[in-house]
Amino acid sequence: MSSDYRHLSVERLIKAADSLAAHVVEKFPDAALGQIANVVAEVTRAAIATAERINRPNWWLRGGLIVLSALVLAGAVVVALALPGNEPFLARVSDFLVKAQGAVVFLSAAVVFFWTFETRFKRGKAVKAIYELRVLAHVIDMHQLSKDPEYCSHDGREAYSAEELWHYLRYCTEMLAIISKIGQMYVEDFHDSTTLTAVDQLERLATGLSQKIWQKLMILERIHNAGEAKRPAECSDTADAAVAKGYVTP
């Protein structure tokens, strides 16, 4: 992949993922979010090899297709030459094609099948890799669901302060952004419409999850600016209210 500004910089993406993982582990050493950040960094590094496998030409398949086409053409020539009559060679070939229309259709379908097989093979690997990114995005979302600025933590641990919660949620949005960029890596040199659609869906998913997190960040900022942030000791048991709002504890 080129390193100019018309292409994604793989080195910078890996650097961003590693830096983010280091910040998350440093800020939340006992939280599972640090482990997830490390997974995102590992997936980013592994995505380079995955993208190369997707974009690498399958020379065995292409060579086999060329051999198959040559055999079909040679067989057609041999059969045309063996036909009785004194007609010119091209006339014999035309007569052979007319008489073997069913076989020609079958052979044409076989050629199209093998011609598109490489694309379908690459598509399968790309869609599988994109599906793994979708799962990782949902895992990140599950870990931020219970982080409600208006309620205390109900998972038996001390609630995060406003500053800690702000960093926690922001780190989640940054990980989602990296995941969407990994998906783009897979199709940067593989212009398949089906795979491009899958990447677009992944990006919409990551954007939608990030928007929900940013809504929490806006609420947190509003509470902080208004001086209405509650101390953990002053919070009552509001688990029912949190569930009613749609927040769950991971």
PyMOL commands that set and color helices and strands:
alter all, ss='L'
color gray80, all
select helices_A, chain A and resi 10-27+32-55+59-82+89-99+101-145+162-187+193-226+232-234+239-245
alter helices_A, ss='H'
color red, helices_A
deselect
rebuild
show_as cartoon
